[in-house]
Amino acid sequence: MSIRWPRIGPVHLAVGVALVLGSLAALAGTPDRARNARLDVESLARAVEHEDDHVTAIELAEWIKDRRPGLRVLDIRSSGEFEALHIPTAERVALTDLSRTPFRRDETIVLYSEGGAHAAQGWVFLRALGYTQVYFLRGGLREWLDEVMSPTLQATADDSTRKAFARVSDLSRYFGGSPRRSAAPVRESAIPIPAARDSANAKAVKARSVWGRGC
């Protein structure tokens, strides 16, 4: 609940645009679509600025749980990584296969990778192909594991955070997660002084007991 994932900002967008421009012509089997692809950089920048380019793990979990119509979750990691672990309902599609994958214009597409950067590049790619209802998972699979599968409520959380955590806990259990509450921090004064193991430690313990009495 307390993790703040880095935003995919203008630098990541620029990298994604560059990679897309460099790869459009090289995509085998899709010359027409690649040739007709267009990048509206201003539109992409506005989407990033307004945070319309991504979803959080909690938002995606709610979409999956609510069976949002037309939702397609795409895992663009390797096939081995996908087989080892993936988000429920996800289908594995390689980044280079996105242009060959058939999508309906009314579908909501969510891309995710391990951390988020590759998925952000895929987002740029699909936007270049004219798809508008496309997002990437902000913190990737790591965010899903932290925020959905093992959310943690800090002992110092305020009432509003505790109420939100109750909702997240229900969502986590739906996916087989294990929400937990962190233990209250131990006050330093409550830590007992360990028993002395030798004469030097014994003298130190005795001295601390004398200092505690005051003068």
C-alpha positions as protocol buffer text, in pm:
chain_id: "A"
residue {
  index: 1
  type: MET
  ca { x: 0 y: 0 z: 0 }
}
residue {
  index: 2
  type: SER
  ca { x: 292 y: 237 z: 61 }
}
residue {
  index: 3
  type: ILE
  ca { x: 496 y: 164 z: -252 }
}
residue {
  index: 4
  type: ARG
  ca { x: 535 y: 455 z: -494 }
}
residue {
  index: 5
  type: TRP
  ca { x: 623 y: 324 z: -838 }
}
residue {
  index: 6
  type: PRO
  ca { x: 819 y: 555 z: -1071 }
}
residue {
  index: 7
  type: ARG
  ca { x: 617 y: 727 z: -1341 }
}
residue {
  index: 8
  type: ILE
  ca { x: 680 y: 645 z: -1704 }
}
residue {
  index: 9
  type: GLY
  ca { x: 747 y: 1003 z: -1806 }
}
residue {
  index: 10
  type: PRO
  ca { x: 862 y: 1198 z: -2113 }
}
residue {
  index: 11
  type: VAL
  ca { x: 1201 y: 1023 z: -2127 }
}
residue {
  index: 12
  type: HIS
  ca { x: 1039 y: 680 z: -2140 }
}
residue {
  index: 13
  type: LEU
  ca { x: 791 y: 811 z: -2397 }
}
residue {
  index: 14
  type: ALA
  ca { x: 1073 y: 939 z: -2614 }
}
residue {
  index: 15
  type: VAL
  ca { x: 1252 y: 605 z: -2592 }
}
residue {
  index: 16
  type: GLY
  ca { x: 932 y: 425 z: -2680 }
}
residue {
  index: 17
  type: VAL
  ca { x: 869 y: 652 z: -2980 }
}
residue {
  index: 18
  type: ALA
  ca { x: 1225 y: 600 z: -3105 }
}
residue {
  index: 19
  type: LEU
  ca { x: 1199 y: 223 z: -3074 }
}
residue {
  index: 20
  type: VAL
  ca { x: 867 y: 216 z: -3253 }
}
residue {
  index: 21
  type: LEU
  ca { x: 993 y: 432 z: -3537 }
}
residue {
  index: 22
  type: GLY
  ca { x: 1295 y: 209 z: -3571 }
}
residue {
  index: 23
  type: SER
  ca { x: 1098 y: -114 z: -3572 }
}
residue {
  index: 24
  type: LEU
  ca { x: 788 y: -41 z: -3781 }
}
residue {
  index: 25
  type: ALA
  ca { x: 957 y: -107 z: -4113 }
}
residue {
  index: 26
  type: ALA
  ca { x: 1132 y: -418 z: -3983 }
}
residue {
  index: 27
  type: LEU
  ca { x: 821 y: -604 z: -3872 }
}
residue {
  index: 28
  type: ALA
  ca { x: 784 y: -907 z: -4094 }
}
residue {
  index: 29
  type: GLY
  ca { x: 441 y: -994 z: -4227 }
}
residue {
  index: 30
  type: THR
  ca { x: 283 y: -655 z: -4159 }
}
residue {
  index: 31
  type: PRO
  ca { x: 422 y: -411 z: -4421 }
}
residue {
  index: 32
  type: ASP
  ca { x: 87 y: -241 z: -4483 }
}
residue {
  index: 33
  type: ARG
  ca { x: 5 y: -180 z: -4121 }
}
residue {
  index: 34
  type: ALA
  ca { x: 359 y: -66 z: -4046 }
}
residue {
  index: 35
  type: ARG
  ca { x: 358 y: 167 z: -4349 }
}
residue {
  index: 36
  type: ASN
  ca { x: 27 y: 321 z: -4246 }
}
residue {
  index: 37
  type: ALA
  ca { x: 118 y: 364 z: -3879 }
}
residue {
  index: 38
  type: ARG
  ca { x: 116 y: 723 z: -3756 }
}
residue {
  index: 39
  type: LEU
  ca { x: 253 y: 875 z: -3439 }
}
residue {
  index: 40
  type: ASP
  ca { x: 71 y: 1175 z: -3295 }
}
residue {
  index: 41
  type: VAL
  ca { x: 339 y: 1273 z: -3045 }
}
residue {
  index: 42
  type: GLU
  ca { x: 134 y: 1560 z: -2901 }
}
residue {
  index: 43
  type: SER
  ca { x: -157 y: 1325 z: -2833 }
}
residue {
  index: 44
  type: LEU
  ca { x: 75 y: 1075 z: -2667 }
}
residue {
  index: 45
  type: ALA
  ca { x: 231 y: 1348 z: -2456 }
}
residue {
  index: 46
  type: ARG
  ca { x: -111 y: 1465 z: -2340 }
}
residue {
  index: 47
  type: ALA
  ca { x: -202 y: 1110 z: -2241 }
}
residue {
  index: 48
  type: VAL
  ca { x: 118 y: 1080 z: -2037 }
}
residue {
  index: 49
  type: GLU
  ca { x: 68 y: 1422 z: -1878 }
}
residue {
  index: 50
  type: HIS
  ca { x: -289 y: 1334 z: -1773 }
}
residue {
  index: 51
  type: GLU
  ca { x: -184 y: 983 z: -1668 }
}
residue {
  index: 52
  type: ASP
  ca { x: -423 y: 828 z: -1919 }
}
residue {
  index: 53
  type: ASP
  ca { x: -151 y: 596 z: -2045 }
}
residue {
  index: 54
  type: HIS
  ca { x: -146 y: 348 z: -1758 }
}
residue {
  index: 55
  type: VAL
  ca { x: -349 y: 168 z: -1493 }
}
residue {
  index: 56
  type: THR
  ca { x: -247 y: 64 z: -1144 }
}
residue {
  index: 57
  type: ALA
  ca { x: -240 y: -297 z: -1030 }
}
residue {
  index: 58
  type: ILE
  ca { x: -547 y: -237 z: -812 }
}
residue {
  index: 59
  type: GLU
  ca { x: -740 y: -89 z: -1103 }
}
residue {
  index: 60
  type: LEU
  ca { x: -650 y: -382 z: -1326 }
}
residue {
  index: 61
  type: ALA
  ca { x: -748 y: -630 z: -1053 }
}
residue {
  index: 62
  type: GLU
  ca { x: -1088 y: -462 z: -1025 }
}
residue {
  index: 63
  type: TRP
  ca { x: -1135 y: -475 z: -1403 }
}
residue {
  index: 64
  type: ILE
  ca { x: -1053 y: -846 z: -1409 }
}
residue {
  index: 65
  type: LYS
  ca { x: -1271 y: -925 z: -1107 }
}
residue {
  index: 66
  type: ASP
  ca { x: -1564 y: -727 z: -1251 }
}
residue {
  index: 67
  type: ARG
  ca { x: -1518 y: -898 z: -1589 }
}
residue {
  index: 68
  type: ARG
  ca { x: -1491 y: -569 z: -1774 }
}
residue {
  index: 69
  type: PRO
  ca { x: -1634 y: -620 z: -2126 }
}
residue {
  index: 70
  type: GLY
  ca { x: -1372 y: -633 z: -2399 }
}
residue {
  index: 71
  type: LEU
  ca { x: -1076 y: -646 z: -2160 }
}
residue {
  index: 72
  type: ARG
  ca { x: -759 y: -808 z: -2295 }
}
residue {
  index: 73
  type: VAL
  ca { x: -453 y: -837 z: -2072 }
}
residue {
  index: 74
  type: LEU
  ca { x: -131 y: -893 z: -2264 }
}
residue {
  index: 75
  type: ASP
  ca { x: 189 y: -1026 z: -2108 }
}
residue {
  index: 76
  type: ILE
  ca { x: 480 y: -925 z: -2333 }
}
residue {
  index: 77
  type: ARG
  ca { x: 752 y: -1107 z: -2136 }
}
residue {
  index: 78
  type: SER
  ca { x: 921 y: -1425 z: -2255 }
}
residue {
  index: 79
  type: SER
  ca { x: 724 y: -1748 z: -2282 }
}
residue {
  index: 80
  type: GLY
  ca { x: 927 y: -1899 z: -1997 }
}
residue {
  index: 81
  type: GLU
  ca { x: 847 y: -1608 z: -1767 }
}
residue {
  index: 82
  type: PHE
  ca { x: 482 y: -1629 z: -1864 }
}
residue {
  index: 83
  type: GLU
  ca { x: 464 y: -2002 z: -1791 }
}
residue {
  index: 84
  type: ALA
  ca { x: 630 y: -1951 z: -1452 }
}
residue {
  index: 85
  type: LEU
  ca { x: 391 y: -1676 z: -1339 }
}
residue {
  index: 86
  type: HIS
  ca { x: 137 y: -1446 z: -1497 }
}
residue {
  index: 87
  type: ILE
  ca { x: -165 y: -1234 z: -1412 }
}
residue {
  index: 88
  type: PRO
  ca { x: -501 y: -1418 z: -1432 }
}
residue {
  index: 89
  type: THR
  ca { x: -673 y: -1396 z: -1775 }
}
residue {
  index: 90
  type: ALA
  ca { x: -350 y: -1272 z: -1939 }
}
residue {
  index: 91
  type: GLU
  ca { x: -239 y: -1397 z: -2279 }
}
residue {
  index: 92
  type: ARG
  ca { x: 122 y: -1399 z: -2386 }
}
residue {
  index: 93
  type: VAL
  ca { x: 206 y: -1185 z: -2691 }
}
residue {
  index: 94
  type: ALA
  ca { x: 563 y: -1095 z: -2785 }
}
residue {
  index: 95
  type: LEU
  ca { x: 633 y: -727 z: -2836 }
}
residue {
  index: 96
  type: THR
  ca { x: 727 y: -793 z: -3199 }
}
residue {
  index: 97
  type: ASP
  ca { x: 397 y: -975 z: -3256 }
}
residue {
  index: 98
  type: LEU
  ca { x: 170 y: -690 z: -3149 }
}
residue {
  index: 99
  type: SER
  ca { x: 115 y: -568 z: -3504 }
}
residue {
  index: 100
  type: ARG
  ca { x: 8 y: -918 z: -3611 }
}
residue {
  index: 101
  type: THR
  ca { x: -233 y: -963 z: -3321 }
}
residue {
  index: 102
  type: PRO
  ca { x: -595 y: -892 z: -3414 }
}
residue {
  index: 103
  type: PHE
  ca { x: -771 y: -642 z: -3189 }
}
residue {
  index: 104
  type: ARG
  ca { x: -1118 y: -497 z: -3206 }
}
residue {
  index: 105
  type: ARG
  ca { x: -1143 y: -121 z: -3184 }
}
residue {
  index: 106
  type: ASP
  ca { x: -1380 y: -147 z: -2886 }
}
residue {
  index: 107
  type: GLU
  ca { x: -1144 y: -364 z: -2679 }
}
residue {
  index: 108
  type: THR
  ca { x: -960 y: -237 z: -2372 }
}
residue {
  index: 109
  type: ILE
  ca { x: -599 y: -353 z: -2399 }
}
residue {
  index: 110
  type: VAL
  ca { x: -366 y: -362 z: -2099 }
}
residue {
  index: 111
  type: LEU
  ca { x: 1 y: -447 z: -2154 }
}
residue {
  index: 112
  type: TYR
  ca { x: 241 y: -550 z: -1883 }
}
residue {
  index: 113
  type: SER
  ca { x: 604 y: -653 z: -1855 }
}
residue {
  index: 114
  type: GLU
  ca { x: 831 y: -720 z: -1559 }
}
residue {
  index: 115
  type: GLY
  ca { x: 876 y: -360 z: -1451 }
}
residue {
  index: 116
  type: GLY
  ca { x: 674 y: -150 z: -1695 }
}
residue {
  index: 117
  type: ALA
  ca { x: 918 y: 6 z: -1943 }
}
residue {
  index: 118
  type: HIS
  ca { x: 874 y: -252 z: -2221 }
}
residue {
  index: 119
  type: ALA
  ca { x: 498 y: -241 z: -2179 }
}
residue {
  index: 120
  type: ALA
  ca { x: 512 y: 138 z: -2213 }
}
residue {
  index: 121
  type: GLN
  ca { x: 693 y: 94 z: -2543 }
}
residue {
  index: 122
  type: GLY
  ca { x: 422 y: -148 z: -2654 }
}
residue {
  index: 123
  type: TRP
  ca { x: 166 y: 115 z: -2560 }
}
residue {
  index: 124
  type: VAL
  ca { x: 333 y: 362 z: -2795 }
}
residue {
  index: 125
  type: PHE
  ca { x: 335 y: 97 z: -3067 }
}
residue {
  index: 126
  type: LEU
  ca { x: -38 y: 23 z: -3042 }
}
residue {
  index: 127
  type: ARG
  ca { x: -122 y: 392 z: -3027 }
}
residue {
  index: 128
  type: ALA
  ca { x: 77 y: 436 z: -3348 }
}
residue {
  index: 129
  type: LEU
  ca { x: -144 y: 168 z: -3505 }
}
residue {
  index: 130
  type: GLY
  ca { x: -453 y: 366 z: -3412 }
}
residue {
  index: 131
  type: TYR
  ca { x: -573 y: 189 z: -3098 }
}
residue {
  index: 132
  type: THR
  ca { x: -694 y: 433 z: -2834 }
}
residue {
  index: 133
  type: GLN
  ca { x: -821 y: 213 z: -2550 }
}
residue {
  index: 134
  type: VAL
  ca { x: -478 y: 81 z: -2462 }
}
residue {
  index: 135
  type: TYR
  ca { x: -289 y: 107 z: -2133 }
}
residue {
  index: 136
  type: PHE
  ca { x: 15 y: -42 z: -1963 }
}
residue {
  index: 137
  type: LEU
  ca { x: 43 y: -165 z: -1606 }
}
residue {
  index: 138
  type: ARG
  ca { x: 236 y: 111 z: -1432 }
}
residue {
  index: 139
  type: GLY
  ca { x: 477 y: -96 z: -1221 }
}
residue {
  index: 140
  type: GLY
  ca { x: 454 y: -417 z: -1419 }
}
residue {
  index: 141
  type: LEU
  ca { x: 425 y: -761 z: -1267 }
}
residue {
  index: 142
  type: ARG
  ca { x: 622 y: -646 z: -961 }
}
residue {
  index: 143
  type: GLU
  ca { x: 347 y: -399 z: -874 }
}
residue {
  index: 144
  type: TRP
  ca { x: 85 y: -671 z: -913 }
}
residue {
  index: 145
  type: LEU
  ca { x: 274 y: -899 z: -672 }
}
residue {
  index: 146
  type: ASP
  ca { x: 325 y: -622 z: -415 }
}
residue {
  index: 147
  type: GLU
  ca { x: -6 y: -440 z: -434 }
}
residue {
  index: 148
  type: VAL
  ca { x: -251 y: -723 z: -514 }
}
residue {
  index: 149
  type: MET
  ca { x: -95 y: -1049 z: -400 }
}
residue {
  index: 150
  type: SER
  ca { x: 75 y: -926 z: -82 }
}
residue {
  index: 151
  type: PRO
  ca { x: -49 y: -580 z: 18 }
}
residue {
  index: 152
  type: THR
  ca { x: 76 y: -454 z: 354 }
}
residue {
  index: 153
  type: LEU
  ca { x: -87 y: -209 z: 591 }
}
residue {
  index: 154
  type: GLN
  ca { x: 161 y: -8 z: 796 }
}
residue {
  index: 155
  type: ALA
  ca { x: 97 y: 13 z: 1169 }
}
residue {
  index: 156
  type: THR
  ca { x: 106 y: 394 z: 1150 }
}
residue {
  index: 157
  type: ALA
  ca { x: -161 y: 415 z: 874 }
}
residue {
  index: 158
  type: ASP
  ca { x: -442 y: 668 z: 921 }
}
residue {
  index: 159
  type: ASP
  ca { x: -813 y: 583 z: 921 }
}
residue {
  index: 160
  type: SER
  ca { x: -868 y: 655 z: 551 }
}
residue {
  index: 161
  type: THR
  ca { x: -578 y: 427 z: 456 }
}
residue {
  index: 162
  type: ARG
  ca { x: -715 y: 153 z: 680 }
}
residue {
  index: 163
  type: LYS
  ca { x: -1055 y: 175 z: 512 }
}
residue {
  index: 164
  type: ALA
  ca { x: -896 y: 155 z: 169 }
}
residue {
  index: 165
  type: PHE
  ca { x: -687 y: -142 z: 282 }
}
residue {
  index: 166
  type: ALA
  ca { x: -1002 y: -331 z: 379 }
}
residue {
  index: 167
  type: ARG
  ca { x: -1122 y: -306 z: 17 }
}
residue {
  index: 168
  type: VAL
  ca { x: -782 y: -402 z: -118 }
}
residue {
  index: 169
  type: SER
  ca { x: -768 y: -700 z: 120 }
}
residue {
  index: 170
  type: ASP
  ca { x: -1093 y: -838 z: -20 }
}
residue {
  index: 171
  type: LEU
  ca { x: -959 y: -793 z: -371 }
}
residue {
  index: 172
  type: SER
  ca { x: -632 y: -962 z: -278 }
}
residue {
  index: 173
  type: ARG
  ca { x: -804 y: -1267 z: -131 }
}
residue {
  index: 174
  type: TYR
  ca { x: -1015 y: -1298 z: -447 }
}
residue {
  index: 175
  type: PHE
  ca { x: -693 y: -1360 z: -641 }
}
residue {
  index: 176
  type: GLY
  ca { x: -547 y: -1586 z: -372 }
}
residue {
  index: 177
  type: GLY
  ca { x: -328 y: -1317 z: -219 }
}
residue {
  index: 178
  type: SER
  ca { x: -218 y: -1272 z: 142 }
}
residue {
  index: 179
  type: PRO
  ca { x: -281 y: -922 z: 278 }
}
residue {
  index: 180
  type: ARG
  ca { x: -96 y: -849 z: 601 }
}
residue {
  index: 181
  type: ARG
  ca { x: -50 y: -583 z: 863 }
}
residue {
  index: 182
  type: SER
  ca { x: 297 y: -479 z: 971 }
}
residue {
  index: 183
  type: ALA
  ca { x: 382 y: -498 z: 1340 }
}
residue {
  index: 184
  type: ALA
  ca { x: 397 y: -180 z: 1542 }
}
residue {
  index: 185
  type: PRO
  ca { x: 751 y: -42 z: 1564 }
}
residue {
  index: 186
  type: VAL
  ca { x: 929 y: -137 z: 1887 }
}
residue {
  index: 187
  type: ARG
  ca { x: 1029 y: 157 z: 2102 }
}
residue {
  index: 188
  type: GLU
  ca { x: 1398 y: 169 z: 2174 }
}
residue {
  index: 189
  type: SER
  ca { x: 1339 y: 209 z: 2547 }
}
residue {
  index: 190
  type: ALA
  ca { x: 1148 y: -118 z: 2548 }
}
residue {
  index: 191
  type: ILE
  ca { x: 1443 y: -319 z: 2419 }
}
residue {
  index: 192
  type: PRO
  ca { x: 1593 y: -512 z: 2713 }
}
residue {
  index: 193
  type: ILE
  ca { x: 1965 y: -500 z: 2774 }
}
residue {
  index: 194
  type: PRO
  ca { x: 2108 y: -844 z: 2695 }
}
residue {
  index: 195
  type: ALA
  ca { x: 2271 y: -1043 z: 2969 }
}
residue {
  index: 196
  type: ALA
  ca { x: 2644 y: -985 z: 3002 }
}
residue {
  index: 197
  type: ARG
  ca { x: 2857 y: -1260 z: 2854 }
}
residue {
  index: 198
  type: ASP
  ca { x: 3189 y: -1160 z: 3003 }
}
residue {
  index: 199
  type: SER
  ca { x: 3334 y: -933 z: 3264 }
}
residue {
  index: 200
  type: ALA
  ca { x: 3362 y: -638 z: 3025 }
}
residue {
  index: 201
  type: ASN
  ca { x: 2994 y: -658 z: 2934 }
}
residue {
  index: 202
  type: ALA
  ca { x: 2905 y: -702 z: 3299 }
}
residue {
  index: 203
  type: LYS
  ca { x: 3081 y: -377 z: 3385 }
}
residue {
  index: 204
  type: ALA
  ca { x: 2901 y: -197 z: 3102 }
}
residue {
  index: 205
  type: VAL
  ca { x: 2563 y: -324 z: 3221 }
}
residue {
  index: 206
  type: LYS
  ca { x: 2640 y: -220 z: 3579 }
}
residue {
  index: 207
  type: ALA
  ca { x: 2750 y: 125 z: 3464 }
}
residue {
  index: 208
  type: ARG
  ca { x: 2424 y: 173 z: 3265 }
}
residue {
  index: 209
  type: SER
  ca { x: 2222 y: 75 z: 3570 }
}
residue {
  index: 210
  type: VAL
  ca { x: 2405 y: 336 z: 3776 }
}
residue {
  index: 211
  type: TRP
  ca { x: 2353 y: 605 z: 3511 }
}
residue {
  index: 212
  type: GLY
  ca { x: 1982 y: 529 z: 3513 }
}
residue {
  index: 213
  type: ARG
  ca { x: 1949 y: 622 z: 3880 }
}
residue {
  index: 214
  type: GLY
  ca { x: 2052 y: 981 z: 3835 }
}
residue {
  index: 215
  type: CYS
  ca { x: 2271 y: 1189 z: 4061 }
}
